Amino acid sequence: MRRGVLRGPRITAAWALGTLAADQAAKWAVGRWLRPGESVALVGEAVRLTHVTNRGAAFGLMEGRYGLFVVATLAVVVLAGVLAARMGPRSSRTLAGLGLAAGGASGNLVDRLRHGAVLDFIDVAAWPVFNLADTAIVAGVALLLWHLAREAPPTVAPHPDGSER
């Protein structure tokens, strides 16, 4: 095996495990210090810690689709691992994005498996309550999209006669 071939999966796994650990630690703290429905101001009324549970997907959509969420999450984690292995050591930003997405998905999966619902706690004005796992998923997907936009093949300029060559 070539040296560095496993570097991609290891980077992705490190990001995923770090994300999972941070998410679960934050959820543990919120669950320990706040009762369900309780809220504490952090930055005036603009940012609060609010203990809520979510049995659906983002924003409470598709509530009650437990099996679908478990299968979809496992698919995301497996896909992230496969993509990381195929990429090798090429792009640390992309590998981090895969790890963030997989770690965030795993954090919410752990909640679903342990409690039947996801604990959300970050409450910013005019936005549904969310958690660190959700933030990691969004950041990971943003990194992946940014990478794809930067790696897009160059467009072919038309020849003066109107044809593409």
N, C-alpha and C positions, 0 to 999 in steps of 0.2 A: 504494500500500500504506500502510495506517495506520501511524503511528509506534508502535513498541512491539510490533507483531505478532510479530516474530521474537525478542522478549525471552525468551519461554518456552523455545523450542528452544535458545537460546544459554545460558541458565542450566543447563538439563539437560545440554547438551553439555559445559559447563565442569565440572560435577560428575562426569560420566562420564569425561572425560579426566583429571581430577585423581585420581580413584579408580584408573583404569587405570595411571597413572604410579606412584602410590604402591605399588600391588600388585606391579607388575613390578619396581620397585626393591627392594622387600623380598625378593621371590623370587630376584632376582639375587644379593643379599647372602647369603642363606641357601645358595643353590647354590654360591657361591664359598667360603664359610667352613665349611660342614658337608658331610661326605660323606653319601650316602644311608644312612639308619638311625642316623646320629650324633645325639646329643642333648646339650644344654647347659642347665643350670639357670639360670633368671633370678630367680625368687622361690622359693627353696628348691626343694622338689619340686612345689609347687603350680602353677608356670608354668615351662614349659621351651620352648626352641626345639628342635624335632625335625624333621629333614629326611626326609619321606616323600613318595612319589608315589601318586596316586590315579587309577586308570583308570576309575572309576565316577562316579556323582553324589555328592551329600552322603552322608557316612559310608560311601563305597565301594559304595553301592547301584547296581544295574544295570551292573555292570562289563562293559566290552566293547561298549557301545552308542554308539560314537564318532559315527557319522552322526547319530543321534538328538540327541545333545548339541549338535552343531554347528548343526543345523537349529533346535532349540529356542532356542539362544542367539541366533542371528540373528533369530528371531521376537521375542524379548524386546527386543532392541535396536531393531528397527523399531517395535514397539508403543510403546516408551517415547518414541521420536521423534514418532510420530503423536499420542500423547496430549499431549505437551508442546506441539506445534503447535496442537492444538485448545484447550488450556487458556489459551494466551496468557499474559499476565503476572499472572494472578489469584493464584496461591498459590506463593510461593517455597519453602515447605516441601514441597509436593507435587512441584514441579519438581526439588527436590534429591533427593527420594525416588526419582523416576524415573531421575535421573542416577546415583545410587548403585547402584541395581539394574542399570542398563545397563552401568555401568563395571565392577562386580563380575563380571557375566556375561562381559563382554569380556575381563577379566583371565584368567579361567579358560579362555576360548576360545583366547586367544593361547597359553597353555600347551599345550592339546590340539593345536593346529595345529603348534606348534614341536617339541614333545617327545612327543606322543602320550599325555600324562598331565598331571595338575595337580599342582603342587608344593604340599604343605601343610606348615606349620611351627609353628603356634601350638598348643601342647600344654598344656592345662589339665587338672587332675586330674578323672577321671571323665567325660571328654568326648572324642569322637574328635578327632584332629588336624585343624585347619582353617587357613585363610589369610585375608589381608585382603580378598580378593575375596568370600569367603563372608560375612565380617562386613558388608561393604558391602551385599550382597544382602539380608541379614536386616534391617539398619538401614533400607534403602530401602523394603522391603515394610512394615516397621513404621510408617514415616512415612506411607505411602500408606493403610494401614489406619486410622491415627489420623485422617488427613484425612477418610476416608470416614465414620468414626464421628461426627466433628464436623459433617459436612455432611449427615448423614442427615435426611430430611424429618421435621418434627415429627409426632408421633403426634396423631391426632384424638381428642379427648376425647368420649366418648359423651354424647349429649343426655340430659337426665333421663328422657325416655321410653324410653331404651335404643337409640335409633337414632343413627347417626353422621351428622353434618351438616357 
